[in-house]
Amino acid sequence: MHQQNQIKRTLALPDSIEVVRALLNAEAYKNRASVSKAVCQHFNFSDARGRPQIGGCVKALRELERVGHFVLPAPSKAKTLKSRAAWTVLCPIQWRYLHKRAMCEGLRWSRLTVLI
């Protein structure tokens, strides 16, 4: 958690925001993870194993984007409804019966996708 706060603190500096803007303008990134990886490499954000702190960096970049410092690429995947609560609200049959074939004959199981 301490490292993640350091990422936010470092990226919120005016010089760091300019560096991120320059990275975004210099290269067309396909998704936010690739931007985050480049930012981690530039600022040397890594964990004890030497792996880039992509998750913490993406979170900090999203917060800076929300404030209006720059625009990140669009998210690469649509969010899917995986929770039990979402299925119980959206499915006309009770959740506990969905896994039983006898109760669901003729129905097709499919993943719900929500574009937000």
C-alpha positions as CSV (number, residue, x, y, z in Angstrom):
1,M,0.0,0.0,0.0
2,H,2.9,2.4,0.8
3,Q,4.4,1.8,-2.7
4,Q,1.0,2.6,-4.3
5,N,0.8,5.9,-2.5
6,Q,4.3,6.7,-3.7
7,I,3.2,6.0,-7.3
8,K,0.3,8.4,-6.9
9,R,2.4,11.0,-5.3
10,T,5.1,10.8,-7.9
11,L,2.8,10.8,-10.9
12,A,0.8,13.8,-9.5
13,L,3.9,16.0,-9.7
14,P,3.7,18.6,-12.6
15,D,7.0,17.3,-14.2
16,S,5.6,13.7,-14.1
17,I,2.3,14.7,-15.7
18,E,4.3,16.3,-18.5
19,V,6.3,13.1,-19.0
20,V,3.1,11.0,-19.1
21,R,1.6,13.5,-21.7
22,A,4.8,13.1,-23.8
23,L,4.6,9.3,-23.6
24,L,1.0,9.4,-24.7
25,N,1.7,11.8,-27.6
26,A,4.8,9.9,-28.7
27,E,3.3,6.5,-29.2
28,A,-0.2,5.1,-29.9
29,Y,-0.9,2.7,-27.0
30,K,-3.6,0.0,-27.5
31,N,-4.8,-0.1,-23.9
32,R,-4.2,1.4,-20.5
33,A,-2.0,-1.5,-19.3
34,S,0.5,-0.8,-22.1
35,V,0.6,2.9,-21.1
36,S,1.0,1.8,-17.4
37,K,3.9,-0.5,-18.3
38,A,5.7,2.3,-20.2
39,V,5.1,4.7,-17.3
40,C,6.4,2.0,-14.8
41,Q,9.5,1.5,-16.9
42,H,10.2,5.2,-17.2
43,F,9.7,6.0,-13.4
44,N,11.1,2.6,-12.3
45,F,8.0,1.6,-10.4
46,S,8.7,-2.1,-9.5
47,D,8.0,-4.5,-6.7
48,A,10.5,-6.5,-4.6
49,R,10.7,-9.1,-7.4
50,G,11.5,-6.4,-10.0
51,R,8.1,-6.7,-11.8
52,P,6.4,-3.4,-12.9
53,Q,3.6,-2.1,-10.6
54,I,1.1,-2.0,-13.4
55,G,-2.0,-2.1,-11.2
56,G,-1.1,0.7,-8.9
57,C,0.1,2.7,-11.9
58,V,-3.1,2.2,-13.8
59,K,-5.1,3.3,-10.8
60,A,-3.0,6.5,-10.4
61,L,-3.3,7.2,-14.1
62,R,-7.1,6.8,-14.1
63,E,-7.3,9.2,-11.2
64,L,-5.2,11.8,-13.0
65,E,-7.3,11.3,-16.1
66,R,-10.4,11.9,-14.1
67,V,-9.0,15.2,-12.9
68,G,-8.4,16.2,-16.5
69,H,-4.6,16.1,-16.9
70,F,-4.6,13.8,-20.0
71,V,-6.8,11.2,-21.8
72,L,-5.9,7.5,-21.6
73,P,-6.9,4.9,-24.3
74,A,-10.3,3.4,-23.9
75,P,-10.5,0.2,-21.7
76,S,-9.8,-2.9,-23.8
77,K,-12.5,-5.2,-22.4
78,A,-16.2,-4.7,-21.5
79,K,-17.1,-5.5,-17.9
80,T,-18.9,-8.8,-17.4
81,L,-21.4,-9.6,-14.7
82,K,-19.8,-12.3,-12.6
83,S,-21.3,-11.8,-9.2
84,R,-24.1,-13.9,-7.9
85,A,-26.1,-10.8,-7.0
86,A,-26.1,-9.6,-10.6
87,W,-27.3,-13.0,-11.9
88,T,-30.1,-13.2,-9.3
89,V,-31.4,-9.8,-10.4
90,L,-31.1,-10.4,-14.1
91,C,-32.1,-14.1,-14.4
92,P,-35.8,-15.0,-14.1
93,I,-35.0,-18.3,-12.4
94,Q,-33.6,-18.4,-8.9
95,W,-29.8,-18.7,-8.8
96,R,-29.6,-21.9,-6.9
97,Y,-31.5,-23.7,-9.7
98,L,-29.4,-22.5,-12.6
99,H,-26.9,-25.3,-12.3
100,K,-29.5,-28.0,-12.3
101,R,-30.3,-29.3,-15.8
102,A,-33.8,-30.4,-14.9
103,M,-34.8,-26.9,-13.9
104,C,-33.1,-25.2,-16.9
105,E,-34.0,-27.4,-19.9
106,G,-34.3,-25.4,-23.0
107,L,-32.3,-22.5,-21.6
108,R,-28.9,-21.6,-22.8
109,W,-26.2,-20.4,-20.4
110,S,-24.4,-17.3,-21.5
111,R,-22.3,-14.6,-20.0
112,L,-23.9,-11.2,-19.7
113,T,-21.8,-8.3,-20.9
114,V,-22.4,-4.7,-19.8
115,L,-20.8,-1.9,-21.8
116,I,-20.2,1.0,-19.4
